[in-house]
Amino acid sequence: MSTSVKMDERTKDRLEKLQAEVKLETGEKVTQQELLEKIVDQALSSKEDVLQEFRSTVPASDEEIARFHAETVSSGKRTSEEDVDEILYGEEP
């Protein structure tokens, strides 16, 4: 069973170019489905690299952390994890 995948024109063009390069380099004609399967397999084998592509803000830089802390204001009351749980979930742990 196959499922369609929506992509923009630029991505579609790049996929077609890669498909043509595979044909030229290997002499083997591959479908776009086969090519996407290989791409996903390769991405899963180097999952950390893929995840890193989406971690543009995590972890935050020292400068971003300093900016965040500069904007915080102390209420003067110390808040424990239990306080947070009670506020969020309405009960004590």
C-alpha positions as CSV (number, residue, x, y, z in Angstrom):
1,M,0.0,0.0,0.0
2,S,1.4,3.4,-1.0
3,T,0.7,6.8,0.4
4,S,1.3,10.1,-1.4
5,V,3.7,12.6,0.1
6,K,3.2,16.3,-0.5
7,M,6.2,18.3,-1.3
8,D,7.0,21.7,-2.8
9,E,8.2,22.1,-6.4
10,R,11.8,22.7,-5.3
11,T,11.9,19.4,-3.3
12,K,10.3,17.5,-6.1
13,D,12.8,18.9,-8.6
14,R,15.7,17.9,-6.3
15,L,14.3,14.4,-5.8
16,E,14.0,14.0,-9.6
17,K,17.6,15.3,-10.0
18,L,18.8,12.8,-7.5
19,Q,16.8,10.0,-9.2
20,A,18.5,10.9,-12.5
21,E,22.0,11.0,-10.9
22,V,21.4,7.5,-9.5
23,K,20.5,6.3,-13.0
24,L,23.6,7.9,-14.5
25,E,26.0,6.8,-11.8
26,T,24.7,3.2,-11.3
27,G,22.9,2.5,-14.5
28,E,20.0,1.4,-12.3
29,K,16.6,3.0,-12.8
30,V,14.9,3.6,-9.4
31,T,11.5,4.9,-8.6
32,Q,11.0,7.9,-6.4
33,Q,9.4,5.6,-3.9
34,E,12.5,3.4,-3.8
35,L,14.7,6.5,-3.5
36,L,12.6,7.9,-0.6
37,E,12.8,4.6,1.2
38,K,16.7,4.7,0.9
39,I,16.7,8.3,2.1
40,V,14.6,7.4,5.1
41,D,16.7,4.3,5.9
42,Q,19.8,6.4,5.8
43,A,18.3,9.2,7.9
44,L,17.3,6.6,10.5
45,S,20.8,5.2,10.7
46,S,22.1,8.8,11.4
47,K,19.1,10.0,13.3
48,E,21.0,12.3,15.5
49,D,22.2,14.3,12.5
50,V,18.6,14.6,11.3
51,L,17.4,15.7,14.7
52,Q,20.1,18.3,15.0
53,E,18.8,19.9,11.8
54,F,15.6,20.8,13.8
55,R,17.4,21.9,17.0
56,S,18.1,25.4,16.0
57,T,17.3,26.8,19.4
58,V,17.9,23.8,21.7
59,P,20.2,23.9,23.5
60,A,20.1,27.7,23.8
61,S,23.3,29.6,23.5
62,D,24.8,31.3,26.6
63,E,23.7,34.7,25.1
64,E,20.1,33.5,24.7
65,I,20.1,32.1,28.3
66,A,21.4,35.4,29.6
67,R,18.7,37.3,27.7
68,F,16.0,35.0,29.0
69,H,17.2,35.5,32.6
70,A,17.5,39.3,32.2
71,E,13.8,39.4,31.4
72,T,12.6,37.3,34.4
73,V,11.2,38.9,37.5
74,S,11.3,37.4,41.0
75,S,8.0,37.3,42.8
76,G,9.8,36.9,46.1
77,K,8.2,33.6,46.8
78,R,10.2,30.3,46.4
79,T,8.3,27.8,44.3
80,S,8.9,24.1,44.7
81,E,8.2,21.2,42.2
82,E,5.3,20.3,44.4
83,D,3.9,23.8,44.1
84,V,4.1,23.6,40.3
85,D,2.4,20.2,40.3
86,E,-0.4,21.5,42.5
87,I,-0.9,24.5,40.2
88,L,-0.8,22.4,37.0
89,Y,-2.7,19.3,38.2
90,G,-4.7,20.6,41.1
91,E,-3.3,18.1,43.6
92,E,-0.3,17.4,45.6
93,P,1.9,14.4,44.5
